[in-house]
Amino acid sequence: VYCQPTNEALERAFADPKSGEFSPRNVVPRVIFRSLAVIAAITIASMLPFFGDINSLIGAFGFIPLDFILPVVFFNLTFKPSKRSPIFWVNITIAVVFSILGVIASIAAVRQITLDAKTYKLFADV
């Protein structure tokens, strides 16, 4: 998921749009550059023993709003249920509760990163 924008940028830079998607001209660079991108990501992940904490922070900022908050807000904006209907208030409750959880998760992730950074060693096996 995290490497897909990188893969997309690499394909735009090194692929030939005139050749077929599965032609050797496009497949060989795709395999090479995607492999190099994965190797770089694995190296960075292994260098940071608190990579899971960084993922927690990204999840708190990115996935909680995208998965839980925005859909219910957009539902209310798109379908405009009556403010007296239970679905409107359930959606508002979901958005508020998960907004609070997102803030708490962000604070907890930053705290955990700072705690782990104090004992940081390159390529540590934590």
BAFI-3210 file (N, C-alpha, C; in Angstrom, 3 decimals, decimal comma, padded with zeros to 6 digits):
// residues 126
n [1|2|3|4|5|6|7|8|9|10|11|12|13|14|15|16|17|18|19|20|21|22|23|24|25|26|27|28|29|30|31|32|33|34|35|36|37|38|39|40|41|42|43|44|45|46|47|48|49|50|51|52|53|54|55|56|57|58|59|60|61|62|63|64|65|66|67|68|69|70|71|72|73|74|75|76|77|78|79|80|81|82|83|84|85|86|87|88|89|90|91|92|93|94|95|96|97|98|99|100|101|102|103|104|105|106|107|108|109|110|111|112|113|114|115|116|117|118|119|120|121|122|123|124|125|126]
n.u [000,829|001,878|003,981|002,877|002,382|005,050|005,739|004,030|005,041|007,591|006,913|005,781|008,050|009,835|008,512|007,254|004,765|003,828|004,364|003,086|001,327|002,272|004,549|007,968|009,560|008,310|007,853|010,333|011,745|009,820|009,879|012,541|012,737|010,638|011,494|013,863|012,726|011,261|013,350|014,687|012,667|012,430|014,980|015,000|012,882|013,973|016,043|014,854|013,804|011,420|009,464|006,905|005,611|005,673|004,014|001,679|001,218|000,803|-001,494|-003,240|-003,466|-004,126|-005,652|-007,768|-009,394|-010,055|-011,346|-013,356|-014,367|-014,711|-016,473|-019,018|-019,520|-019,586|-021,786|-023,857|-023,681|-024,196|-026,653|-028,286|-029,838|-032,677|-032,360|-033,561|-033,602|-032,549|-030,285|-028,770|-027,860|-026,490|-024,434|-023,162|-022,350|-020,562|-018,600|-017,666|-016,766|-014,736|-013,086|-012,126|-010,835|-008,877|-007,310|-006,388|-004,994|-003,020|-001,546|-000,674|000,903|002,932|004,063|004,999|006,894|008,762|009,577|010,743|012,723|014,593|016,117|017,264|018,923|020,770|019,543|018,544|017,430|014,582]
n.v [-001,190|001,279|001,585|001,871|004,512|005,183|003,132|003,813|006,324|005,522|003,874|005,724|007,181|005,334|003,580|002,723|004,233|003,613|000,989|-002,312|-003,175|-005,521|-005,997|-006,920|-004,612|-002,990|-004,649|-005,567|-003,179|-002,568|-004,763|-004,581|-001,942|-001,941|-003,993|-002,862|-000,701|-002,054|-003,334|-001,076|-000,081|-002,188|-002,136|000,387|-000,043|-002,068|-000,710|000,980|000,366|001,066|001,030|-000,018|001,666|004,020|003,280|003,098|005,773|006,784|005,346|006,421|009,046|008,748|006,344|006,011|008,397|008,067|005,586|005,545|008,107|010,010|008,577|008,480|011,159|012,100|010,616|011,826|014,409|013,933|012,450|013,787|013,140|013,507|015,633|014,607|011,935|008,612|007,594|009,814|010,756|008,522|008,428|010,886|010,372|008,235|009,588|011,506|009,898|008,332|010,371|011,340|008,984|008,871|011,130|010,402|008,050|009,138|010,706|008,672|007,163|008,983|009,337|006,728|006,510|008,445|007,282|004,897|005,971|006,885|004,710|003,971|002,064|001,463|-000,892|-002,524|-005,363|-005,511]
n.w [000,000|000,849|-000,920|-003,410|-004,606|-005,178|-006,962|-009,048|-009,842|-010,684|-012,846|-014,604|-015,203|-016,386|-018,086|-021,347|-022,974|-025,488|-025,950|-025,233|-022,194|-020,987|-022,389|-023,047|-022,942|-021,070|-018,861|-017,863|-016,852|-014,890|-013,115|-012,233|-011,064|-009,208|-007,562|-006,567|-005,175|-003,206|-001,870|-000,869|000,841|002,675|003,782|005,041|006,845|008,427|009,565|011,338|014,414|015,513|013,571|013,449|015,230|013,794|011,709|013,204|013,790|011,208|010,620|012,514|011,659|008,957|008,214|010,090|009,787|007,005|006,925|008,900|009,658|007,475|005,614|006,964|007,417|004,775|003,913|005,374|004,276|001,566|001,318|003,019|005,517|007,700|010,552|012,697|012,370|013,249|011,876|011,129|013,614|014,561|012,683|013,235|015,854|015,416|013,893|015,756|017,931|016,697|015,831|018,252|019,117|017,109|017,698|020,257|019,556|017,912|019,709|021,441|019,663|018,963|021,482|021,964|019,923|020,753|023,158|022,226|020,630|022,397|023,133|020,776|018,331|015,436|013,133|015,195|017,030|018,285]
ca.u [000,000|002,705|004,898|002,172|002,694|006,415|005,678|003,362|005,994|008,646|006,368|005,659|009,377|010,618|007,707|006,984|003,315|003,512|004,476|002,025|001,507|003,045|005,667|009,265|010,052|007,709|007,905|011,687|011,974|008,888|010,415|013,790|012,541|009,805|012,356|014,741|011,912|010,955|014,604|014,903|011,679|012,792|016,180|014,582|012,079|014,830|016,882|014,054|013,137|010,085|008,707|005,509|005,071|005,456|002,787|000,560|000,981|000,194|-002,859|-004,059|-003,718|-004,625|-006,658|-008,967|-010,311|-010,538|-012,194|-014,454|-014,929|-015,173|-017,661|-020,285|-019,724|-020,024|-023,150|-024,762|-023,658|-024,748|-028,046|-028,967|-030,928|-033,276|-031,625|-034,329|-033,516|-031,491|-029,083|-027,988|-027,198|-025,519|-023,281|-022,475|-021,699|-019,399|-017,578|-017,093|-016,029|-013,512|-012,199|-011,464|-009,901|-007,760|-006,439|-005,735|-004,037|-001,889|-000,747|-000,032|001,942|004,066|004,688|005,747|008,066|009,761|010,129|011,623|013,860|015,599|016,982|017,436|020,176|020,587|019,323|018,352|016,434|013,814]
ca.v [000,000|002,474|001,670|002,021|005,787|005,092|002,295|004,583|007,330|004,823|003,426|006,891|007,619|004,351|002,758|003,266|004,135|003,096|-000,474|-002,956|-003,223|-006,704|-006,189|-006,963|-003,244|-002,426|-005,580|-005,633|-002,057|-002,642|-005,744|-004,059|-000,778|-002,332|-004,765|-001,904|000,063|-002,935|-003,504|000,173|-000,008|-003,192|-001,640|001,463|-000,639|-002,802|000,263|001,644|-000,637|001,534|001,191|-000,283|002,875|004,969|002,814|003,475|007,199|006,928|004,833|007,358|010,237|008,452|005,314|006,233|009,314|007,534|004,404|005,674|009,447|010,607|007,970|008,861|012,593|012,224|010,099|012,882|015,526|013,525|012,031|014,751|012,587|014,448|015,727|013,852|010,498|007,935|007,396|011,045|010,828|007,425|008,870|011,944|009,699|007,508|010,566|012,119|008,881|007,967|011,541|011,304|007,858|009,248|012,035|009,597|007,155|009,960|011,041|007,444|006,773|009,911|008,988|005,483|006,805|009,134|006,307|003,988|006,722|007,052|003,524|003,636|001,559|001,123|-002,311|-003,223|-006,431|-005,214]
ca.w [000,000|000,959|-002,060|-004,677|-005,277|-005,697|-008,162|-010,090|-010,329|-011,423|-014,133|-015,482|-015,621|-017,122|-018,999|-022,670|-023,162|-026,828|-025,898|-024,478|-020,734|-020,623|-023,320|-022,327|-022,768|-019,859|-017,734|-017,293|-015,929|-013,767|-012,160|-011,663|-010,198|-008,061|-006,663|-005,885|-004,233|-002,072|-001,122|-000,119|001,922|003,684|004,474|005,946|007,914|009,357|010,268|012,362|015,240|015,878|012,337|013,786|015,846|012,706|011,060|014,078|013,589|009,880|010,736|013,284|010,839|007,627|008,034|010,908|009,101|005,733|007,088|009,851|009,832|006,224|004,999|007,612|007,160|003,384|003,817|005,844|003,326|000,276|001,380|003,887|006,330|008,645|011,816|013,694|012,090|014,000|011,070|011,219|014,922|014,618|011,899|014,002|016,984|014,879|013,514|016,971|018,694|016,006|015,849|019,569|019,080|016,239|018,456|021,296|018,898|017,449|020,895|021,908|018,708|019,130|022,769|021,807|019,090|021,581|024,103|021,496|020,087|023,459|023,149|019,362|017,780|014,046|012,879|016,471|017,041|019,484]
c.u [000,869|003,614|004,180|002,392|004,108|006,433|005,051|004,294|007,110|008,144|006,211|007,018|010,042|009,814|007,511|005,485|002,914|003,613|003,327|002,358|002,403|004,165|006,973|009,827|009,500|007,837|009,277|011,974|011,056|009,412|011,662|013,506|011,611|010,619|013,283|013,966|011,575|012,202|014,894|013,936|012,006|014,012|015,821|013,789|012,942|015,773|016,150|013,338|011,731|009,248|007,216|004,847|004,802|004,204|001,554|000,209|000,325|-001,249|-003,771|-004,418|-004,411|-005,788|-007,905|-009,901|-010,887|-011,524|-013,443|-015,122|-015,520|-016,387|-018,980|-020,575|-020,223|-021,431|-024,134|-024,809|-024,344|-026,246|-028,902|-030,145|-031,444|-032,480|-032,366|-034,197|-032,365|-030,197|-028,178|-027,201|-026,215|-024,259|-022,482|-021,722|-020,451|-018,276|-016,907|-016,241|-014,709|-012,567|-011,431|-010,450|-008,682|-006,783|-005,678|-004,669|-002,821|-000,962|000,004|001,104|003,163|004,792|005,529|006,991|009,140|010,377|011,107|012,856|014,958|016,584|017,297|018,850|019,882|020,535|019,175|017,277|015,659|012,791]
c.v [001,248|002,659|001,955|003,390|005,806|004,265|003,051|005,623|006,680|004,343|004,587|007,318|006,635|003,479|003,489|003,126|003,579|001,575|-001,029|-003,031|-004,382|-007,000|-006,227|-005,567|-002,611|-003,341|-005,581|-004,429|-002,096|-003,596|-005,182|-002,943|-001,070|-003,143|-003,841|-001,084|-000,773|-003,155|-002,256|000,277|-000,998|-002,737|-000,545|000,896|-001,391|-001,884|000,891|000,604|-000,207|001,812|000,927|000,912|003,951|004,576|003,164|004,939|007,458|006,433|005,794|008,585|009,922|007,502|005,519|007,246|008,734|006,390|004,654|007,049|009,978|009,917|008,400|010,347|012,794|011,670|011,182|014,055|015,170|013,257|012,921|014,138|013,654|014,451|015,023|012,344|009,870|007,780|008,634|011,075|009,681|007,827|009,948|011,323|008,951|008,490|011,173|011,102|008,545|009,157|011,589|010,169|008,165|010,174|011,265|008,681|007,924|010,300|009,815|007,018|007,683|009,619|007,730|005,682|007,491|008,183|005,355|004,704|006,918|005,888|003,056|003,164|001,114|-000,403|-003,113|-004,289|-006,307|-006,287]
c.w [000,000|-000,246|-003,379|-005,328|-005,860|-006,979|-009,329|-010,684|-011,143|-012,783|-015,097|-016,029|-016,580|-018,083|-020,324|-022,940|-024,527|-026,893|-025,070|-022,994|-020,307|-021,618|-022,529|-022,057|-021,486|-018,645|-017,067|-016,388|-014,706|-012,695|-011,470|-010,665|-009,028|-007,063|-005,889|-004,852|-002,999|-001,223|-000,286|001,059|003,039|004,473|005,460|007,116|008,914|010,117|011,443|013,214|015,668|014,632|012,567|014,435|014,797|011,930|011,889|013,899|012,236|009,912|011,466|012,454|009,525|007,577|008,884|010,241|007,808|005,902|007,928|009,873|008,533|005,603|005,640|007,424|005,731|003,177|004,236|004,872|002,006|000,351|002,270|004,665|007,305|009,948|012,949|013,490|012,873|013,197|011,117|012,524|015,134|013,860|012,637|015,176|016,531|014,552|014,740|017,733|018,003|015,827|017,163|019,615|018,210|016,940|019,533|020,683|018,401|018,610|021,391|020,975|018,828|020,429|022,642|020,949|019,915|022,611|023,411|020,955|021,128|023,486|021,728|019,055|016,353|013,868|014,166|016,313|018,338|019,741]
res [v|y|c|q|p|t|n|e|a|l|e|r|a|f|a|d|p|k|s|g|e|f|s|p|r|n|v|v|p|r|v|i|f|r|s|l|a|v|i|a|a|i|t|i|a|s|m|l|p|f|f|g|d|i|n|s|l|i|g|a|f|g|f|i|p|l|d|f|i|l|p|v|v|f|f|n|l|t|f|k|p|s|k|r|s|p|i|f|w|v|n|i|t|i|a|v|v|f|s|i|l|g|v|i|a|s|i|a|a|v|r|q|i|t|l|d|a|k|t|y|k|l|f|a|d|v]
***
